[in-house]
Amino acid sequence: MSASSIGARLDRLPLSRFHRRMLALIGAGLFLDSFEVTLMAGVLGALVQTGMSDMAMNAKFISATFAGLSVGALFAGAIGDRLGRKVSYQFNLILFGSFSILAAFAPDMWWLIAARFIMGIGLGAEYVIGYGFISEFAPPPLRGRCIAIVALGSNFAVMLSSLVGLIVIPTLGWRWMFVIAGVMAVFVWILRKNMPESPRWLESVGRYDEADLIVKKIEEESGFADVPLDVLPEPKIEKSSVIELFQPPLVGRTLLGMFITVIALVGTYGFITWVPSFMVKQGVNMVSSLWFTTLMSGGGVFGPIVGFWISDRFGRKYSIALVAAFAAIAGAIYPNVHSMAALAICGFFMVSAILLLVALGLGTYVPELFATKIRLRASGVTQFSGRVATIFSPYLIVYLFAEFGIGGVVYSLSAMYLLLCIVVLIFGVETKNRPLEQIATAS
């Protein structure tokens, strides 16, 4: 059988133990990514309260995080397309884990910022490689739901990170948050040592026998070992370059992916990361601010549940537009409510929409838009653009908060989400229930 039938063979399979195992392993890495990135909200609030940091140094810390994430996303995509998904995945995970542990021993903010930059490089690979991996394994009718399941675990980490911070930071101190994340990363690295390479990637670089062997094992687990499939023409192996992303016919998709990623990431870290620091500056004590953040972060679990239901029913394009519109409405309401209960409820739904957009946009939609040979580089470039935006956005957020209060920050985010809704409706390409190879060639 021609190895070119790899994609078709994978796409016809039902969800099996193999898929669930892959989702668990990939989900564990994405869980850690969200846990570690989110923990800085509570840590930065604690650093301000103890006097080790201030708002200006917190902005530098956040910028260093996103500078590392930018570099990590760009290089992870390039390495993943050239050397394989698994190689890039494992290297970046151990890099993050080791420097997370080292960060716990930082003597001052400058050392902590430097360690955070290296950690960010490792973290930058998780979204690029993880969601690309899922796209290449998951059957088309269930691709959106598979992403939603993984996003559920990833976003649960947001709530768990806040809850752990609520317990650990006041009792043991902020340093233990980095120790916990680092030890978990090493454990997941060990679990993923036997993870298979992506057969679609192996096929794209001409390693047909390896791809065929992996798919045969998956077919055996799925009960399709003896089911024949029509032989397809052998694919032409072509070298690809990142330059292709900025030339026809891909430049439109690249710009759309960059726009979605910038809005999704700036929105995420412009709201969720800064809430504890804002509340401390407004006179709320650390424990209360952590409780408030924990309650709101529960929306990150609710969001993927909604995504599981809508992404494969309504399609990616209309789901993204709908959720962006909801985020815009929630953002417009948030500054106008004043009781803690009302703020928590509004914040809950805003966090739901914000994190669901990350899953639908970065996790599901952007990787689907590009062919296997260049998929991770495309994800890396789009996420690089988003991470670069998050390097500079903290300074804008500090300015908006100083001049206009939290309303200035949240109204600005609301306007961005409204613009995202409009752009996706006009320029978006629908990918629902379509094989990746078909999406790549669609006009």
C-alpha positions in Angstrom: 0.0 0.0 0.0 1.2 3.5 -0.8 2.4 5.4 2.2 0.5 8.4 0.8 -2.7 6.9 2.2 -1.4 7.6 5.8 -3.7 10.6 6.2 -6.8 8.7 4.9 -6.0 5.7 7.1 -5.8 7.9 10.2 -8.9 9.9 9.3 -11.2 6.8 9.0 -10.4 5.5 12.5 -12.8 5.8 15.4 -11.6 7.2 18.7 -9.6 4.4 20.4 -7.3 3.7 23.3 -4.5 5.1 21.2 -6.2 8.4 20.8 -7.1 8.7 24.4 -3.5 7.9 25.4 -2.2 10.6 23.1 -4.7 13.1 24.4 -3.6 12.3 27.9 0.1 12.7 27.2 -0.4 15.9 25.2 -2.9 17.2 27.6 -0.4 16.7 30.5 2.1 19.0 28.8 -0.5 21.6 28.0 -1.8 21.3 31.6 1.7 22.2 32.8 2.0 25.1 30.4 -1.2 26.7 31.7 -0.3 25.9 35.3 3.1 27.5 35.1 2.1 30.5 33.1 -0.9 31.2 35.3 1.0 30.8 38.6 2.8 34.1 37.9 -0.5 35.9 38.7 -0.4 34.9 42.3 3.4 35.0 42.5 3.6 38.6 41.2 1.0 39.7 43.6 3.0 38.1 46.5 6.2 39.7 45.2 4.5 43.2 45.3 3.2 42.6 48.8 6.6 41.4 50.2 8.4 44.4 48.6 10.7 42.2 46.3 8.9 43.7 43.3 6.7 46.5 42.1 4.4 47.1 39.2 7.2 48.1 36.9 9.3 45.0 37.8 6.3 42.8 37.4 5.9 44.2 33.8 9.5 43.3 33.1 8.9 39.8 34.5 5.8 39.3 32.3 7.7 40.7 29.3 10.6 38.3 29.9 8.1 35.4 30.1 6.6 36.3 26.7 10.0 37.0 25.1 10.9 33.5 26.0 7.6 32.2 24.8 8.1 34.0 21.5 11.6 32.5 20.9 10.3 29.1 22.0 7.3 29.1 19.7 9.4 30.2 16.7 12.1 27.7 17.1 9.9 24.8 18.2 7.9 25.2 15.0 11.0 25.1 12.9 12.6 22.2 14.7 9.3 20.3 14.8 8.9 20.5 11.0 12.5 19.7 10.3 13.5 17.1 13.0 10.1 15.9 14.1 7.3 16.7 16.6 8.6 14.5 19.3 12.2 15.8 19.3 11.1 19.4 19.7 8.4 18.5 22.2 10.7 16.6 24.7 13.6 19.1 24.5 11.5 22.0 25.4 9.7 20.3 28.2 12.9 19.4 30.0 14.2 22.9 29.4 11.2 24.4 31.1 11.2 21.9 34.0 14.8 22.3 35.0 14.7 26.1 34.9 11.5 26.2 36.8 13.2 24.5 39.7 16.2 26.9 39.4 13.8 29.9 39.5 12.8 28.8 43.0 16.3 29.8 44.2 16.5 33.2 42.6 18.0 35.8 45.1 16.3 38.8 43.5 13.9 39.9 40.7 16.6 40.2 38.0 17.7 36.6 38.5 14.1 35.5 38.6 13.4 37.4 35.4 16.4 35.8 33.7 15.3 32.3 34.7 11.8 33.1 33.6 13.0 33.9 30.1 14.6 30.5 29.7 11.5 28.8 31.1 9.5 30.7 28.6 11.5 29.2 25.7 10.6 25.8 26.9 7.0 26.7 27.5 6.7 28.2 24.0 6.7 24.8 22.4 3.7 23.3 24.1 0.9 25.1 22.3 2.8 24.9 18.9 3.6 21.2 19.1 0.8 19.9 21.3 -2.2 21.2 19.3 -0.4 20.4 16.0 0.1 16.8 17.2 -3.6 16.4 18.0 -4.7 17.8 14.6 -2.5 15.2 12.9 -3.9 12.3 14.8 -7.6 13.1 15.5 -10.3 12.0 13.0 -11.8 15.0 11.2 -15.4 14.6 12.7 -13.9 14.6 16.2 -11.0 17.0 15.8 -12.7 19.9 17.5 -13.9 17.8 20.4 -10.4 16.3 20.9 -9.0 19.8 21.2 -11.8 20.8 23.6 -11.1 17.8 25.8 -7.4 18.7 26.0 -8.3 22.4 26.6 -10.5 21.3 29.4 -7.5 19.8 31.2 -5.3 22.8 30.3 -7.8 25.3 31.5 -8.5 23.3 34.7 -4.8 24.0 35.4 -5.6 27.7 35.4 -8.1 27.1 38.3 -5.8 24.6 40.0 -2.8 26.9 39.8 -4.9 29.7 41.5 -6.1 27.2 44.1 -2.6 25.8 44.8 -1.3 29.4 45.0 -4.0 30.2 47.5 -2.8 27.4 49.7 1.0 27.4 49.0 1.9 31.1 48.7 0.6 32.3 52.1 2.0 29.3 53.9 5.2 28.1 52.2 6.0 31.1 50.0 6.0 31.8 46.2 9.2 29.8 45.5 7.4 26.5 46.1 5.1 27.3 43.1 8.1 27.0 40.8 9.3 23.8 42.5 5.9 22.1 42.1 5.7 23.0 38.4 9.3 21.9 37.7 8.9 18.5 39.3 5.6 17.9 37.4 7.4 18.7 34.2 10.1 16.2 34.7 7.5 13.5 35.5 5.6 14.2 32.3 8.8 14.2 30.3 9.4 10.6 31.5 5.9 9.5 30.7 6.2 10.9 27.1 9.5 9.1 26.2 7.6 6.3 24.4 5.2 8.7 22.5 5.2 7.9 18.8 6.2 10.4 16.1 3.4 11.9 13.9 2.9 9.5 10.9 1.7 12.5 8.8 5.1 14.2 9.5 7.0 11.1 8.7 5.2 10.8 5.4 5.8 14.4 4.6 9.6 13.9 4.8 9.6 10.6 2.9 9.9 8.2 5.9 7.1 5.9 4.6 8.1 2.7 6.3 8.1 4.3 9.8 4.8 6.0 9.2 3.2 2.8 7.9 4.4 0.9 11.0 3.0 3.4 13.4 -0.3 3.6 11.6 -0.6 -0.2 11.5 -0.2 -0.3 15.3 -2.9 2.3 15.6 -5.2 0.4 13.3 -4.7 -2.8 15.3 -5.8 -0.9 18.5 -8.7 0.5 16.6 -9.9 -2.8 15.1 -9.1 -1.7 11.5 -6.0 -3.8 10.9 -7.6 -5.8 8.1 -9.8 -3.2 6.5 -8.5 -2.3 3.0 -8.2 1.2 1.7 -7.8 2.5 -1.8 -4.2 3.2 -2.7 -3.6 6.9 -3.4 -0.9 8.4 -5.7 2.5 8.6 -4.0 2.9 12.2 -2.7 5.6 14.5 -4.0 8.1 15.4 -1.2 8.8 19.1 -1.3 11.0 21.2 0.8 9.2 24.1 2.5 10.4 27.4 3.8 8.9 29.9 6.3 9.0 32.4 3.4 6.0 30.5 1.8 3.8 31.7 4.6 4.1 35.3 3.4 3.5 34.5 -0.3 0.4 33.5 -2.2 -1.6 31.4 -1.5 -0.8 31.2 2.2 -0.2 34.8 3.1 -3.9 35.5 3.8 -4.1 32.5 6.1 -0.9 33.5 7.9 -2.1 37.0 8.5 -5.5 35.7 9.8 -3.7 33.3 12.1 -1.5 36.0 13.4 -4.4 38.3 14.1 -6.3 35.6 15.9 -3.3 34.7 18.0 -2.4 38.3 18.9 -5.9 39.1 20.1 -6.3 35.7 22.0 -3.0 36.0 23.8 -3.1 39.7 24.6 -6.6 39.2 25.9 -5.7 36.2 28.0 -2.7 37.8 29.7 -4.1 41.3 29.7 -6.9 40.2 32.0 -6.3 37.0 33.9 -2.6 37.6 34.7 -3.1 41.1 36.0 -6.2 40.8 38.2 -4.4 39.8 41.5 -1.9 42.7 41.1 -4.7 45.2 40.3 -6.7 44.1 43.3 -3.6 44.4 45.6 -3.0 47.9 44.3 -6.6 48.7 45.0 -6.2 47.7 48.7 -7.5 44.1 48.6 -5.4 41.8 50.7 -3.4 38.9 49.0 -5.6 36.1 50.3 -8.8 37.8 49.1 -7.4 38.5 45.7 -6.3 34.9 45.3 -9.7 33.7 46.3 -11.3 36.0 43.7 -8.9 34.8 41.0 -9.6 31.2 41.8 -13.4 31.7 41.5 -13.0 33.4 38.2 -10.6 30.8 36.8 -13.3 28.2 37.1 -14.6 29.8 33.9 -11.6 28.2 32.2 -13.2 24.7 32.9 -16.6 25.8 31.8 -15.3 27.2 28.5 -14.0 24.0 26.9 -17.2 22.2 27.9 -19.1 24.7 25.7 -16.3 24.3 23.1 -16.8 20.5 23.1 -20.5 21.1 22.2 -20.1 23.9 19.5 -16.9 23.4 17.7 -17.8 20.4 15.6 -21.5 21.5 15.3 -21.2 25.1 14.3 -17.7 25.0 12.8 -14.6 26.8 13.8 -15.3 30.1 12.0 -18.7 30.7 13.5 -17.7 29.4 16.9 -14.7 31.7 17.1 -16.9 34.7 16.1 -19.6 33.8 18.6 -17.2 33.4 21.5 -15.4 36.6 20.6 -18.7 38.5 20.6 -19.5 37.1 24.0 -16.1 38.1 25.4 -16.7 41.6 24.1 -20.0 41.9 25.9 -18.7 40.5 29.1 -15.8 42.9 29.0 -18.2 45.8 28.5 -20.2 44.8 31.5 -17.3 43.9 33.9 -16.2 47.5 34.9 -19.8 48.5 35.6 -20.5 45.9 38.4 -19.1 46.6 41.9 -20.1 43.9 44.4 -17.5 41.1 44.8 -20.2 38.5 43.9 -21.2 40.2 40.7 -17.5 40.7 39.7 -16.8 37.0 40.3 -19.8 36.0 38.1 -18.9 38.4 35.3 -15.3 37.5 35.6 -16.2 33.8 35.5 -17.9 34.2 32.1 -15.3 36.5 30.7 -12.5 34.0 31.6 -14.6 31.2 30.0 -14.8 33.1 26.7 -11.2 34.2 26.8 -9.7 30.8 27.3 -12.2 29.1 25.0 -10.9 31.5 22.2 -7.4 30.3 22.9 -8.5 26.7 22.4 -10.6 27.3 19.4 -8.3 29.7 17.7 -4.7 28.7 18.6 -5.4 25.1 19.4 -7.9 24.0 16.7 -8.2 26.5 13.9 -4.8 27.8 13.1 -3.0 24.4 12.8 -5.8 23.2 10.5 -5.2 26.0 8.0 -1.8 24.7 6.9 -0.3 21.6 5.2 1.7 19.1 7.3 5.1 20.1 5.8 4.7 23.6 7.2 2.1 23.3 9.9 4.3 23.8 12.9 6.3 26.6 11.4 3.0 28.3 10.6 1.8 27.8 14.2 5.2 29.0 15.4 5.1 32.2 13.3 1.6 33.0 14.4 2.3 32.4 18.0 5.6 34.3 17.7 3.5 37.3 16.6 1.2 36.9 19.6 4.0 36.4 22.1 5.8 39.5 20.8 2.6 41.5 21.3 2.4 40.2 24.9 6.0 41.4 25.5 4.9 45.0 25.1 1.3 44.8 26.2 2.1 44.8 29.9 3.5 48.4 29.6 0.3 49.5 27.8 -1.8 47.8 30.5 0.1 49.5 33.3 -0.5 52.8 31.5 -4.2 52.2 30.9 -4.7 51.1 34.6 -2.8 54.2 35.9 -4.7 56.6 33.7 -8.2 55.1 33.5 -8.4 52.3 36.1 -9.4 48.7 35.4 -12.2 50.0 33.1 -9.6 51.4 30.7 -8.0 47.9 30.5 -11.1 45.9 30.1 -12.9 48.2 27.7 -9.8 48.0 25.4 -9.9 44.2 25.5 -13.6 44.3 24.7 -13.0 46.4 21.6 -10.3 43.9 20.4 -12.7 41.0 20.8 -15.4 42.8 18.8 -12.9 43.4 16.0 -11.8 39.8 16.1 -15.4 38.7 15.6 -15.8 40.9 12.5 -12.5 39.9 10.9 -13.1 36.1 11.3 -16.6 36.4 9.9 -15.2 38.2 6.8 -11.9 36.4 6.2 -12.3 33.1 7.9 -12.1 29.7 6.1 -14.4 26.9 7.5 -12.5 23.7 8.4 -15.2 21.7 10.2 -15.2 17.9 9.4 -12.7 18.2 6.6 -9.4 16.2 6.2 -6.3 18.2 6.8 -5.0 17.5 3.3 -8.3 18.9 1.8 -8.2 22.1 3.9 -4.6 22.7 2.9 -5.5 22.9 -0.8 -8.9 24.7 -0.5 -9.1 28.2 -1.8 
